[in-house]
Amino acid sequence: MVTHLDSLDPEAMSSTSTKSLLQGLREAAEEMVSLLGLQNPTIKRLQMLLKQIPDHLLPDLLSSIVKGSFAEKLKVLKAVDMSDRIKATHPLVNRQLETLKLLQKAADTTMAAHPPRKPVKVKLLEELKDSEGISSDDISDLGHKIKTCGLPAHALAAANKEFKRLKVMPPSLPEYALSRNYLEYLTDLPWSRSTEDTLNIGQAKTDLEADHFGLDKAKRRILEFLAVRILKKDLKGVL
């Protein structure tokens, strides 16, 4: 049985308690973004997004971009009630906020005692990366993968542009994880690798049934396509 769980109760959204929880979550998120420094255009865009995003989407957005364990994010995803979803998201945002406050305080203390050679924002960025377990070797390895994975010219240009943005982006910024996942996915694609087609309808049916529940029409269409490929080797049509 399939049930739609993505429709929130309008009365629950308009209740005083839910509005209060949403306001607290939004204020914590805005404070978190302000600590990253608004000089960065990416952070400015994030600040605008937080102001414009509808209330019912705010918990989903924040839980997807702040650091958290799989179990913590799954708890947010499983919360159908809006109040429960906000309560599951708020601790994740607060923890990220406290981390930024501690790093900012440490940077201010260091600057007061020993004027740093590097700009404070750069030093804060490096400390934040260290606290998130992100080393320069990880970034270097990603850059090496971009150069050696055989990207075509247009994809290589886009990857290099995104990689330059990633190197100067704070890891706690929501776009950091998106940018890094995008580049890792891009480099994992088999740009210069190929395999020989295995046109075995029986095996294809077995694999589809094992990996996907339902979707009978889609499975039948795939098997029909494979059958035509067996009969017509030079088929160039799309599935």
Sequence and secondary structure as in RCSB ss.txt:
>XXXX:A:sequence
MVTHLDSLDPEAMSSTSTKSLLQGLREAAEEMVSLLGLQNPTIKRLQMLLKQIPDHLLPDLLSSIVKGSFAEKLK
VLKAVDMSDRIKATHPLVNRQLETLKLLQKAADTTMAAHPPRKPVKVKLLEELKDSEGISSDDISDLGHKIKTCG
LPAHALAAANKEFKRLKVMPPSLPEYALSRNYLEYLTDLPWSRSTEDTLNIGQAKTDLEADHFGLDKAKRRILEF
LAVRILKKDLKGVL
>XXXX:A:secstr
         HHHHHSHHHHHHHHHHHHHHHHHHHTT TTSHHHHHHHHHHHHS GGGHHHHHHHHS   HHHHHH
HHH  SHHHHHHHHHHHHHHHHHHHHHHHHHHHHHHHHS  SS HHHHHHHHHHHHTT  HHHHHHHHHHHHHS 
  HHHHHHHHHHHHHHHTS TTSHHHHHHHHHHHHHHHS TT        HHHHHHHHHHH SS HHHHHHHHHH
HHHHHH TT     
